[in-house]
Amino acid sequence: MIISGILIAVLAGILLMLVILTYYLHALKKQHATAFDETDNPIEEEKREQVGVIRSCVYAAIVLVSVTLVGALYMGVKGTIYEGHVMEWMNIVVRLMHITFGIAWIGASFYFVFLENALNRTKDVRQELAGNLWAVHGGGFYYVEKYKVAPKEIPKDLHWFKYEAYFTWLTGFSLLFVVYYFNASAMLIDKNVWDIPNWEGICIGIGSFILAWLIYATLCKTPLVKKGLWFAIIGFLLCTGFAYFYAHVFNSRAAYIHLGAMIGTLMVGNVFFVIIPAQKAMVKAAKEGSFLNPELGKHAGLRSLHNNYFTLPVLFVMVSNHFPSTFGNDNPWLILAIFSLGVAGVKHYLNLKEKGQLTYWVMPVSVLILLSAAYISAPQKEGECRSNVSFEEVNKIVQKRCVACHSSHPTDDVYTKAPNGVMYDTPEAIVKLKDKIMQRVVITKTMPQNNKTNITQKERDMIRCWIDQGASIK
C-alpha cells in the first residue's frame, strides 16, 4: 500500500510537469509561427514543426503516464474496502471520456463521408477542385471546397482530424482494462465457456486485435480491396469468425465488447497507419512543389470509407450490453453478426442517399435482417408449471443466488455496491423487478454473472413459474 502510494505520487508529479510543458510548447510554437509571418524565414517554420512533433510526443507521454497511474491506483486499492468505489469511479470517468471522444470521431467521420457524397462536382467548379458545397447550420452559411490533390500554397493554420480517433481508442482500451481485465474472473472468463487463467484470457484478447489488424491490412494491399462487394463479403465473414471465436473464449458480454474493440482497432489503425501518413505526404509534396501520386489520397479515402461502415456495428456493440436479449442468446455470435450486417446496410443506404442514388431494396432488406435478429433471439416457450410456487421458495433462491451482489450490503468479492442499484432486500423490491428478473435470470440466463453462485436450471424454472403465476408475495 505504501509503495503504491509513493508510485501514485511520483506519477501524479510527472503528469503535472508534462501538462505544464504542453503550455510552454504551445507558447513556443505560437512564437515561431509569429516570427515566420513577420520574417518569412523558413527556419522559423521548420522550428515550429519541430515543436509540434515534440508536443505530440508529450501528449503521448501524458496518455502513457495516465494509464500507468490508473493501474497503480488499482493495485493500491485492490483487496481493500475502497476497491469497489474506486473501480466504479474509474469506470465513470474513463467511460465519459471514451463517449466524448467517440462522438467527436464518429461525428467527423459521418460529416466528411457526407461531404464527399454530397459535393457539387460539375457546376461552376474550378479546374483544381474536386467539388464544393454550400451549407447552412447554426444560423450561419458555410462554403467548403475540396481540392483534387492540394492547393498551390498550404495554409499555415491547417486542422488535422486525428486526435479524436487516437483518444477514442486509448480511452476505450483503458475502459477494457477497467471493466473486463482488472476483474477478469468476474467479467471476462466464464469457466462454463472455457476454463483458462485470467492472464491467458487477457493475452488472447489483446493478441486478437493485433492479428485482426494484420489480416485486414494484408487484404487491403491485395487487388480485392478495389472490388467493393467481394471485399465487404470477405470482411463480414472474417468479423463473424472473430465473433464466433470470442463467444467460445469469453463470456458473452465480453465477447461482444471484444468484437467492438477489434473493429475499433482496425478503425484507428486506418487513421494512424494510412490516412494521416497520406495527408502528411500530401502536405509535404505541396510545400516542396513535388509530385504526389493521387492514388495515395484515394487509398486513404477508401480506408476512411471503411471506417464509416464500421461505425454503426461498433455503436451497436457499445449499447448491446444493456440488452441481454442480444448477448444472452444461445448463439450470441450469430445475433452479433446479423445485427452488425443490418446496421451496416442502413449506413450503406444513407451513403447512397447522400449521393442522390436512391434505392428501393437496401433499406427494406436491412430492416428485414435486423428483424430476423429480433425473431431469432425471441424466448422459447418453456414447459408447464406442475405446481404453485410460493414466494418463500423463490425468496430462498434469491437470498442464496442473488443478494451476494444485489443488496444494500453486498458480500461479493468484486461488487461492493449493488450493480445498477438493483437490490432484492424486500419482497416488494423483488416483485417490482420481476420483469427484469424474468429477462436476465430465466430467459437469457445472463444472471448471476457467469453463474458465479451456481444457480440451477430447476431454480430458474421455479422463478419462471412464480412470475407466470402472478408473482404473489402472499
C-alpha positions as CSV (number, residue, x, y, z in Angstrom):
1,M,0.0,0.0,0.0
2,I,2.8,2.4,0.9
3,I,4.8,1.5,-2.3
4,S,1.6,2.1,-4.4
5,G,1.1,5.4,-2.7
6,I,4.6,6.6,-3.4
7,L,4.3,5.4,-7.1
8,I,1.0,7.3,-7.4
9,A,2.5,10.5,-6.0
10,V,5.5,10.2,-8.4
11,L,3.3,9.6,-11.4
12,A,1.0,12.5,-10.4
13,G,4.0,14.8,-10.2
14,I,5.3,13.7,-13.6
15,L,1.8,14.1,-15.1
16,L,1.6,17.7,-13.7
17,M,5.0,18.6,-15.2
18,L,4.0,17.2,-18.6
19,V,0.8,19.2,-18.6
20,I,2.8,22.4,-17.8
21,L,5.2,21.5,-20.5
22,T,2.4,21.4,-23.1
23,Y,1.5,25.1,-22.3
24,Y,5.2,26.1,-22.7
25,L,5.4,24.2,-26.0
26,H,2.1,25.8,-27.2
27,A,3.5,29.3,-26.5
28,L,6.8,28.4,-28.2
29,K,5.0,27.1,-31.3
30,K,3.0,30.3,-31.5
31,Q,6.2,32.3,-31.1
32,H,7.8,30.6,-34.1
33,A,4.7,31.0,-36.1
34,T,4.6,34.7,-35.5
35,A,8.3,35.0,-36.3
36,F,7.7,33.2,-39.6
37,D,4.8,35.5,-40.5
38,E,6.9,38.6,-39.9
39,T,10.2,37.4,-41.5
40,D,9.1,34.7,-43.9
41,N,12.2,32.8,-42.7
42,P,11.8,29.0,-43.5
43,I,14.0,28.2,-40.4
44,E,11.2,29.5,-38.2
45,E,8.6,27.3,-40.0
46,E,10.9,24.3,-39.5
47,K,11.3,25.1,-35.8
48,R,7.5,25.4,-35.5
49,E,7.0,22.0,-37.0
50,Q,9.7,20.5,-34.7
51,V,7.9,21.9,-31.6
52,G,4.7,20.4,-32.9
53,V,6.4,17.0,-33.1
54,I,7.7,17.4,-29.6
55,R,4.3,18.4,-28.3
56,S,2.8,15.3,-29.9
57,C,5.3,13.2,-28.1
58,V,4.5,14.9,-24.8
59,Y,0.8,14.2,-25.4
60,A,1.7,10.5,-25.9
61,A,3.7,10.6,-22.7
62,I,0.7,12.1,-20.8
63,V,-1.5,9.2,-22.0
64,L,1.1,6.6,-21.0
65,V,1.6,8.1,-17.6
66,S,-2.2,8.5,-17.1
67,V,-2.8,4.8,-17.9
68,T,0.1,3.8,-15.6
69,L,-1.4,6.0,-12.9
70,V,-4.8,4.2,-13.3
71,G,-3.0,0.9,-13.0
72,A,-1.1,2.0,-9.9
73,L,-4.3,3.3,-8.3
74,Y,-6.0,0.0,-8.9
75,M,-3.1,-2.0,-7.4
76,G,-3.1,0.3,-4.4
77,V,-6.8,-0.2,-3.5
78,K,-7.0,-3.9,-4.6
79,G,-8.3,-6.0,-1.7
80,T,-9.3,-3.0,0.4
81,I,-12.8,-1.6,1.1
82,Y,-12.1,1.1,-1.4
83,E,-11.7,-1.3,-4.4
84,G,-15.3,-1.2,-5.5
85,H,-15.7,2.5,-5.1
86,V,-12.5,3.4,-6.9
87,M,-13.3,0.9,-9.7
88,E,-16.8,2.4,-10.2
89,W,-15.4,6.0,-10.4
90,M,-12.7,4.9,-12.8
91,N,-15.4,3.3,-14.9
92,I,-17.4,6.5,-14.9
93,V,-14.5,8.9,-15.7
94,V,-12.9,6.7,-18.5
95,R,-16.3,5.8,-20.0
96,L,-17.3,9.5,-20.1
97,M,-14.0,10.4,-21.9
98,H,-14.5,7.5,-24.3
99,I,-18.0,8.5,-25.2
100,T,-16.9,12.2,-25.7
101,F,-14.0,11.4,-27.9
102,G,-16.1,8.8,-29.7
103,I,-18.8,11.3,-30.6
104,A,-16.2,13.7,-31.9
105,W,-14.6,11.0,-34.1
106,I,-17.7,9.4,-35.4
107,G,-19.3,12.8,-36.0
108,A,-16.3,13.9,-38.1
109,S,-16.3,10.6,-40.0
110,F,-20.0,10.9,-40.8
111,Y,-19.6,14.5,-41.8
112,F,-16.7,14.0,-44.2
113,V,-18.3,11.0,-45.8
114,F,-21.4,13.0,-46.3
115,L,-19.3,15.9,-47.7
116,E,-17.7,13.5,-50.1
117,N,-21.0,12.1,-51.2
118,A,-22.8,15.5,-51.5
119,L,-20.1,17.6,-53.3
120,N,-21.1,19.5,-56.3
121,R,-18.6,18.2,-58.9
122,T,-19.8,19.8,-62.1
123,K,-21.5,23.2,-61.8
124,D,-19.0,26.2,-61.7
125,V,-16.2,24.0,-60.3
126,R,-12.7,25.4,-60.8
127,Q,-10.2,23.1,-62.6
128,E,-8.1,22.4,-59.4
129,L,-11.2,21.4,-57.4
130,A,-12.8,18.0,-56.9
131,G,-16.0,19.8,-55.8
132,N,-17.7,22.2,-53.5
133,L,-20.7,22.5,-51.2
134,W,-22.8,25.3,-49.7
135,A,-24.4,24.6,-46.4
136,V,-26.3,26.3,-43.6
137,H,-26.0,25.4,-39.9
138,G,-26.4,27.1,-36.6
139,G,-27.5,30.4,-38.1
140,G,-24.6,30.7,-40.5
141,F,-23.7,29.9,-44.1
142,Y,-20.7,27.8,-44.9
143,Y,-18.8,27.2,-48.2
144,V,-16.5,24.2,-48.5
145,E,-14.1,23.3,-51.3
146,K,-12.2,20.1,-51.9
147,Y,-9.0,20.1,-54.0
148,K,-8.2,17.3,-56.3
149,V,-4.7,17.0,-54.8
150,A,-3.7,20.1,-52.8
151,P,-3.7,23.9,-53.1
152,K,-0.7,25.6,-54.6
153,E,0.1,27.1,-51.2
154,I,-0.6,25.2,-47.9
155,P,-2.3,27.5,-45.3
156,K,-0.3,27.9,-42.1
157,D,-3.3,27.0,-39.9
158,L,-4.3,23.6,-41.1
159,H,-6.6,21.5,-38.8
160,W,-5.9,17.8,-38.6
161,F,-8.6,15.3,-37.7
162,K,-6.7,12.6,-35.8
163,Y,-6.7,13.1,-32.1
164,E,-10.4,12.3,-31.8
165,A,-9.6,8.8,-33.2
166,Y,-6.5,8.3,-31.1
167,F,-8.1,9.3,-27.8
168,T,-11.3,7.3,-28.6
169,W,-9.2,4.2,-28.9
170,L,-6.9,4.9,-25.9
171,T,-9.9,5.6,-23.6
172,G,-11.7,2.5,-25.0
173,F,-8.6,0.3,-24.4
174,S,-8.3,1.7,-20.9
175,L,-12.0,1.0,-20.3
176,L,-11.5,-2.6,-21.4
177,F,-8.9,-2.9,-18.6
178,V,-11.1,-1.2,-16.0
179,V,-14.2,-3.2,-16.7
180,Y,-13.0,-6.5,-18.0
181,Y,-9.3,-7.1,-17.4
182,F,-9.0,-5.8,-13.8
183,N,-12.0,-8.1,-12.9
184,A,-11.2,-10.8,-15.4
185,S,-12.5,-13.6,-13.1
186,A,-15.9,-12.0,-12.9
187,M,-16.3,-10.1,-16.2
188,L,-14.1,-11.8,-18.8
189,I,-13.7,-15.5,-18.0
190,D,-16.7,-17.8,-17.8
191,K,-15.5,-21.3,-16.7
192,N,-18.6,-22.8,-18.3
193,V,-17.4,-21.5,-21.7
194,W,-13.6,-22.0,-21.4
195,D,-11.7,-22.5,-18.1
196,I,-8.5,-20.6,-18.6
197,P,-6.3,-18.4,-16.4
198,N,-7.2,-14.7,-16.3
199,W,-3.8,-13.7,-17.8
200,E,-4.3,-16.0,-20.7
201,G,-7.7,-14.6,-21.5
202,I,-6.3,-11.0,-21.4
203,C,-3.4,-12.0,-23.7
204,I,-5.9,-13.7,-26.1
205,G,-8.0,-10.6,-26.2
206,I,-5.1,-8.2,-26.9
207,G,-3.4,-10.6,-29.3
208,S,-6.6,-11.0,-31.3
209,F,-6.6,-7.2,-32.0
210,I,-3.1,-7.4,-33.5
211,L,-4.0,-10.4,-35.6
212,A,-7.2,-8.8,-36.9
213,W,-5.2,-5.7,-38.0
214,L,-2.6,-7.8,-39.7
215,I,-5.2,-9.7,-41.7
216,Y,-7.2,-6.6,-42.6
217,A,-4.1,-4.6,-43.6
218,T,-2.9,-7.5,-45.8
219,L,-6.3,-7.8,-47.5
220,C,-6.2,-4.0,-48.2
221,K,-2.9,-4.5,-50.1
222,T,-4.4,-7.0,-52.5
223,P,-6.5,-6.3,-55.7
224,L,-9.5,-7.4,-53.7
225,V,-9.7,-4.0,-52.0
226,K,-10.9,-2.5,-55.3
227,K,-13.8,-5.0,-55.6
228,G,-16.1,-3.4,-53.1
229,L,-18.8,-6.1,-52.8
230,W,-16.4,-9.1,-52.6
231,F,-14.1,-7.2,-50.1
232,A,-17.2,-6.5,-48.0
233,I,-18.4,-10.1,-48.0
234,I,-14.9,-11.5,-47.0
235,G,-14.6,-8.8,-44.4
236,F,-18.0,-9.6,-43.0
237,L,-17.1,-13.4,-42.9
238,L,-13.9,-12.6,-41.1
239,C,-15.7,-10.4,-38.5
240,T,-18.2,-13.2,-38.0
241,G,-15.3,-15.6,-37.5
242,F,-13.9,-13.4,-34.8
243,A,-17.3,-13.1,-33.2
244,Y,-17.6,-16.9,-33.1
245,F,-14.1,-17.2,-31.6
246,Y,-14.8,-14.6,-28.9
247,A,-18.1,-16.3,-28.0
248,H,-16.3,-19.6,-27.4
249,V,-13.5,-18.0,-25.3
250,F,-15.1,-15.3,-23.1
251,N,-18.4,-14.8,-21.5
252,S,-21.0,-13.4,-24.0
253,R,-20.8,-9.8,-22.8
254,A,-17.1,-9.7,-23.0
255,A,-17.3,-11.4,-26.4
256,Y,-19.4,-8.6,-27.8
257,I,-17.2,-5.9,-26.4
258,H,-14.1,-7.6,-27.8
259,L,-15.5,-7.6,-31.3
260,G,-16.3,-3.9,-30.9
261,A,-12.7,-3.2,-29.6
262,M,-11.3,-5.3,-32.5
263,I,-13.2,-3.2,-35.1
264,G,-12.3,0.0,-33.3
265,T,-8.6,-1.1,-33.5
266,L,-9.0,-1.5,-37.3
267,M,-10.5,1.9,-37.5
268,V,-7.8,3.7,-35.5
269,G,-5.2,1.6,-37.4
270,N,-6.5,3.1,-40.6
271,V,-6.1,6.6,-39.2
272,F,-2.7,6.1,-37.8
273,F,-1.0,3.9,-40.4
274,V,-2.8,5.0,-43.6
275,I,-4.9,8.2,-43.5
276,I,-2.6,10.5,-41.6
277,P,0.6,9.4,-43.3
278,A,-1.1,10.1,-46.7
279,Q,-2.2,13.5,-45.5
280,K,1.3,14.3,-44.3
281,A,2.7,13.2,-47.7
282,M,0.2,15.5,-49.4
283,V,1.2,18.5,-47.3
284,K,4.9,17.8,-47.8
285,A,4.6,17.5,-51.5
286,A,2.5,20.7,-51.7
287,K,5.1,22.6,-49.7
288,E,8.0,21.3,-51.8
289,G,6.2,21.6,-55.1
290,S,7.0,17.9,-55.8
291,F,4.8,15.3,-57.5
292,L,2.3,13.4,-55.3
293,N,0.7,10.2,-56.5
294,P,-3.1,10.8,-56.3
295,E,-3.6,7.1,-55.6
296,L,-2.2,7.8,-52.1
297,G,-5.1,10.1,-51.3
298,K,-7.6,7.7,-53.0
299,H,-6.5,4.8,-50.8
300,A,-6.7,6.9,-47.7
301,G,-10.2,7.9,-48.7
302,L,-11.1,4.3,-49.2
303,R,-9.9,3.4,-45.6
304,S,-11.9,6.4,-44.4
305,L,-15.0,4.9,-46.1
306,H,-14.3,1.5,-44.4
307,N,-14.3,3.3,-41.1
308,N,-17.6,4.9,-42.0
309,Y,-19.2,1.4,-42.4
310,F,-17.6,0.2,-39.2
311,T,-19.2,2.8,-37.0
312,L,-22.7,1.5,-36.6
313,P,-21.7,-2.1,-35.7
314,V,-19.3,-0.6,-33.1
315,L,-22.1,1.6,-31.7
316,F,-24.4,-1.5,-31.6
317,V,-21.8,-3.3,-29.6
318,M,-21.5,-0.4,-27.1
319,V,-25.2,-0.4,-26.3
320,S,-25.8,-4.2,-26.6
321,N,-24.5,-4.8,-23.1
322,H,-27.7,-3.2,-21.8
323,F,-29.9,-5.6,-23.7
324,P,-29.4,-9.3,-22.6
325,S,-31.7,-10.5,-25.5
326,T,-28.6,-9.9,-27.7
327,F,-25.6,-11.3,-25.8
328,G,-27.8,-13.7,-23.7
329,N,-28.8,-15.8,-26.7
330,D,-27.7,-19.4,-27.1
331,N,-25.7,-18.2,-30.1
332,P,-24.6,-14.7,-29.2
333,W,-22.1,-14.5,-32.1
334,L,-25.0,-15.1,-34.6
335,I,-27.1,-12.3,-33.2
336,L,-24.0,-10.0,-33.3
337,A,-23.2,-10.9,-36.9
338,I,-26.8,-10.5,-38.1
339,F,-27.3,-7.2,-36.4
340,S,-24.0,-5.8,-37.5
341,L,-24.8,-6.7,-41.1
342,G,-28.2,-5.0,-40.8
343,V,-26.9,-1.7,-39.4
344,A,-24.1,-1.7,-42.0
345,G,-26.8,-2.0,-44.6
346,V,-28.6,1.0,-43.1
347,K,-25.4,3.0,-43.3
348,H,-25.0,2.0,-47.0
349,Y,-28.5,3.2,-47.7
350,L,-27.7,6.6,-46.1
351,N,-24.4,6.9,-48.1
352,L,-26.3,6.2,-51.3
353,K,-29.0,8.7,-50.4
354,E,-26.3,11.4,-49.8
355,K,-25.0,10.7,-53.3
356,G,-28.5,11.1,-54.7
357,Q,-28.7,7.4,-55.6
358,L,-32.0,6.3,-54.1
359,T,-32.6,2.6,-54.0
360,Y,-35.7,0.7,-53.2
361,W,-34.2,-2.5,-51.8
362,V,-31.3,-1.7,-49.5
363,M,-33.2,-0.2,-46.6
364,P,-36.1,-2.9,-46.6
365,V,-33.5,-5.7,-46.8
366,S,-31.5,-4.1,-43.9
367,V,-34.7,-3.8,-41.8
368,L,-35.6,-7.4,-42.5
369,I,-32.1,-8.5,-41.4
370,L,-32.5,-6.6,-38.2
371,L,-36.0,-8.1,-37.6
372,S,-34.6,-11.6,-38.2
373,A,-32.2,-11.0,-35.3
374,A,-35.1,-10.0,-33.1
375,Y,-37.0,-13.1,-34.2
376,I,-34.1,-15.5,-33.6
377,S,-33.4,-14.0,-30.1
378,A,-37.1,-14.4,-29.1
379,P,-37.6,-16.5,-25.9
380,Q,-38.7,-20.1,-26.3
381,K,-41.8,-21.4,-24.6
382,E,-41.0,-23.4,-21.6
383,G,-42.8,-26.4,-20.2
384,E,-45.9,-26.2,-18.0
385,C,-45.7,-25.5,-14.3
386,R,-46.9,-28.5,-12.4
387,S,-47.5,-26.9,-9.1
388,N,-47.9,-23.5,-7.5
389,V,-44.6,-21.9,-6.4
390,S,-44.7,-19.8,-3.3
391,F,-42.8,-16.6,-2.7
392,E,-41.0,-18.3,0.2
393,E,-39.5,-20.8,-2.2
394,V,-38.4,-18.0,-4.6
395,N,-37.1,-15.8,-1.9
396,K,-34.8,-18.7,-0.7
397,I,-33.4,-18.8,-4.2
398,V,-32.9,-15.1,-4.4
399,Q,-31.2,-14.9,-1.0
400,K,-28.9,-17.8,-1.9
401,R,-28.0,-16.9,-5.5
402,C,-28.6,-13.1,-6.0
403,V,-28.2,-10.9,-2.8
404,A,-24.5,-11.5,-2.7
405,C,-24.4,-8.7,-5.2
406,H,-27.9,-7.2,-5.3
407,S,-28.4,-5.9,-1.8
408,S,-27.7,-2.8,0.2
409,H,-24.7,-4.6,1.8
410,P,-23.2,-6.9,-0.9
411,T,-20.9,-9.7,0.2
412,D,-19.4,-10.4,-3.2
413,D,-15.7,-10.1,-3.6
414,V,-16.0,-7.8,-6.7
415,Y,-19.2,-5.7,-6.2
416,T,-19.2,-3.7,-3.0
417,K,-22.3,-1.8,-4.2
418,A,-25.3,-3.2,-5.9
419,P,-24.8,-3.3,-9.7
420,N,-27.0,-0.6,-11.4
421,G,-28.7,0.0,-8.0
422,V,-30.7,-3.3,-8.2
423,M,-31.4,-4.6,-4.7
424,Y,-33.6,-7.5,-3.5
425,D,-33.7,-6.6,0.1
426,T,-37.5,-6.7,0.5
427,P,-40.3,-8.8,-1.0
428,E,-41.7,-5.6,-2.6
429,A,-38.4,-4.9,-4.4
430,I,-38.3,-8.5,-5.8
431,V,-41.9,-8.2,-7.1
432,K,-41.2,-4.7,-8.6
433,L,-38.2,-6.1,-10.5
434,K,-39.9,-9.3,-11.6
435,D,-39.8,-8.4,-15.4
436,K,-36.0,-7.7,-15.2
437,I,-35.6,-11.0,-13.2
438,M,-37.5,-12.9,-15.9
439,Q,-35.3,-11.4,-18.7
440,R,-31.9,-11.8,-17.0
441,V,-32.3,-14.9,-14.9
442,V,-34.9,-17.0,-16.7
443,I,-34.9,-16.2,-20.4
444,T,-31.3,-15.1,-21.2
445,K,-29.7,-16.8,-18.2
446,T,-27.2,-13.9,-18.1
447,M,-27.6,-13.6,-14.3
448,P,-25.9,-14.4,-12.0
449,Q,-22.9,-13.1,-13.8
450,N,-21.0,-16.1,-15.2
451,N,-23.4,-18.1,-12.9
452,K,-21.0,-17.3,-10.1
453,T,-23.4,-18.5,-7.5
454,N,-24.2,-21.8,-9.4
455,I,-28.0,-21.3,-9.8
456,T,-29.6,-24.4,-11.2
457,Q,-32.0,-24.8,-14.1
458,K,-34.6,-26.1,-11.6
459,E,-34.3,-22.9,-9.7
460,R,-34.7,-20.8,-12.8
461,D,-37.8,-22.8,-13.7
462,M,-39.2,-22.2,-10.2
463,I,-38.7,-18.4,-10.6
464,R,-40.4,-18.5,-14.0
465,C,-43.4,-20.4,-12.7
466,W,-43.8,-17.9,-9.8
467,I,-43.7,-15.0,-12.2
468,D,-46.1,-16.7,-14.6
469,Q,-48.5,-17.4,-11.7
470,G,-48.8,-13.7,-10.8
471,A,-45.6,-13.1,-8.7
472,S,-47.6,-13.0,-5.4
473,I,-45.9,-12.5,-2.1
474,K,-48.8,-13.9,-0.1
